[in-house]
Each structure stands twice: as structure tokens, then as C-alpha cells.
């Protein structure tokens, strides 16, 4: 198959990559100098990148199961397009009718997505027990906050494209950091509302999400849910702890005294949920490279906890699955070396080896967490996405 990728660019436009002219794969040797050399060689081109959560474990020196997927992939498409208003406009690379058609087909309604029987890999009883155990770690002072995740997957199905899933998700929930990747070995369709990190000139911006409430069925209920989220001591405490962690991460690559909290616990509303989002920024050191920024900030605090290494170690112990691309990142590196990377949440992943779709979901656990409420929050976060394609056995 010919590879395809897209990433939301502006309000109603996407960057689209067709094919792969050349790629760089980062494996467990963590050859950062080779990554920097690849980026330097292809400066002036639009690059797509996917980053595996397991890379963060290696950065933090946390043992984990062998990787089934590359820790990081950066590639130069054969053809790059800007898709806007129903038309794909050539930007870079080879421009021929076949690739143009493949780009525009990503946005057409083709075959409907097949019906899925979703199944959570741990049952509610097990989930609640693990939350109890994690709260014991918090009481002992091992951690202050941990993002605990679970996996939901499908029956075996044959997929040649994940495009029908992406299009349906986009129609219902057009999120600011949506994206799609199709390769021979794996595919993903993301309805991510969260930015991991963005570079604009000398400025670095991170926007962690911590705090979730469902949209209401009526205007009054919706306003109540929004207000309850805004005033929740628990949700704000979760967010503030991660803001402090991100401030510390950014300070490692920031010019002295330049780290600022631009927004603290602001409400952002999406079609399915309200979210508490904070914005932290800094001015970069002149010498900071892409790899140094990754080493400082990845894995992102919103998907780990605080302290980061202790949270990641406990997540590895209690979650019972390898996150791989879930809670990793996908995005674009621009020709001028700016970049924009999302957090791979609200994302469907298809593995051609197992022939299964999967979706990870999680939430922050603190001393104030109620296990039953955390379980319900997981259902709120991905329930509407899963229900677009079938039913889920929780």
C-alpha cells in the first residue's frame, strides 16, 4: 500500500503526505546524533513524525517490554499537499495524478467503517482495585499524581484503510490536533484535543490537559458541568501539578527566566467533553535542538504524572499493557524547523499483525480521586468515539 498521513493545520485545512521518499527510525540505541543529522539534511521540507510512548521510558531509563514498533519515525513524503475547501494543493515533492487522488480520497466518504465489538482488557473490579493500590503509593509519598491507563480493543478484523474511521470521528468531533497515518504495518486515526508541544520561531508552547467533564444534554446541564469542572478542587489540583512538572521540563531547554504560565486551568469545550487546559511557554536557548527538546519534555506530563519517573515506573507495573503509540505523539516538522506535535489520545490504532483495533484511555489519579468516578471518566472520554463503530463491553 502507499502510505498516507494527514495532520490538522488550521481551522479547516490539513497537511497531507503521500508515500515515503525517505525515513529515519530511532530504535533502542537512541542515536540522537543520527536523528539531528537527518533533520538537518532535510531542513526545508515538510516532515511527518510519530513518537512512541516507549521512547519516554528509555529517556527516563525505565525498563519495559521489547518494542514492537519503532520508538520514533520521521519521514519525508513523496508528495505533500495542503488540503483546503475540498481541494488538495501541491506543496512539495512529486506532483502526479495518482498521489493527488490519494490525498483527496482521504476526505471523501468511502465505505462505512465495519462494526466493532470493543472489549476493555481489564474489568471494572480489577480497575478499582488497581486505583486503590495506586492511592496507597500516593499515601506513602511514592508519587503525587499518576496517569493510569487501560486498553480497549476489537475482535480481529481486516482493514486496508483506517480512513472511514477517521472521517466518522472528524464529522462528529473535529478536534484541533486530529490526524491519520496509514502504513503497511500499522495505522492510526486520532481525534486528539491536546497539544504536546509546539515550536514557533524561538518560542516553545505546551498545553497539557488535566480535568474532564461531559457535555450536558441541555444547555443548563452543560453550563452546570462546565462550572463544576472550573471550580473542582480535585481537577484543578491535577492540572496545577502537571503545570509545575511542565514548567520544570521546559526550563531545561529555556533561556533563563523565560518560562511562563500563560493560561492556568482554562475551560476549553469540545463536542463531547469540556477540558481544563493550561498553557506554558518559554523562549528557547539558541542551541536547543529537536532531540534535546524531546529529551527534556517527553513523555509529556499529562500522560505520566509527578514525579515523572516514579509515575512511569508504577504505570508500567499496574497497567498491564505496552502503550506504544498511545499517549505518544504525532505531528509535523515544518520546512523552517518549527513543529507542532499532539498527544495521541482519543486515538484508534490498528496493528496489521494482530488484526485488531485498539484505543487507550486513562486519567489522573491523586489522593482526592474516587475510583468509581475515575472509571466513569474513562467511559466519558472515549465512549462516544467507540459507540460510533459498535458496542463496548466494559
Number of C-alpha atoms within 10 A of each C-alpha: 10 11 16 25 25 27 25 22 20 11 10 12 17 19 24 31 29 26 21 17 12 12 14 16 17 18 14 14 8 15 12 14 10 13 19 14 11 16 22 11 10 15 15 14 19 25 22 27 22 22 29 25 24 29 26 23 18 17 17 17 11 15 11 13 9 9 14 9 17 18 23 23 18 23 23 22 25 18 23 29 25 21 22 16 8 11 14 22 17 18 16 17 17 16 15 10 9 9 21 20 12 18 27 17 13 21 17 12 11 11 10 12 18 13 14 20 16 21 17 17 17 15 12 15 9 11 20 18 12 16 21 16 12 24 24 14 19 17 13 10 9 16 24 21 29 30 22 25 23 22 19 20 21 20 15 13 15 13 16 12 21 21 26 19 21 23 21 17 24 17 9 14 19 19 20 19 23 29 26 26 26 22 18 12 11 17 23 27 26 27 24 21 21 24 24 27 24 20 22 14 12 14 15 22 22 27 26 25 27 25 23 24 22 21 20 16 8 9 10 10 13 17 13 14 18 23 14 13 22 20 11 11 12 15 23 19 17 29 23 15 18 26 27 14 20 25 19 15 20 24 22 17 24 24 16 12 9 14 22 15 17 12 14 16 24 14 19 15 16 15 11 18 20 23 24 24 23 22 19 21 24 24 22 23 16 10 8 14 15 16 14 15 19 18 19 18 23 26 29 27 26 28 29 27 28 21 17 22 19 18 24 24 18 18 20 19 11 16 18 13 15 18 18 18 25 27 27 26 26 31 31 24 23 17 14 12 20 16 21 25 24 28 32 33 24 24 25 25 23 24 17 18 8 11 15 17 24 20 24 23 22 22 25 21 24 23 16 13 18 14 18 13 11 19 18 12 19 17 18 18 21 20 17 15 22 20 14 15 18 14 15 17 11 13
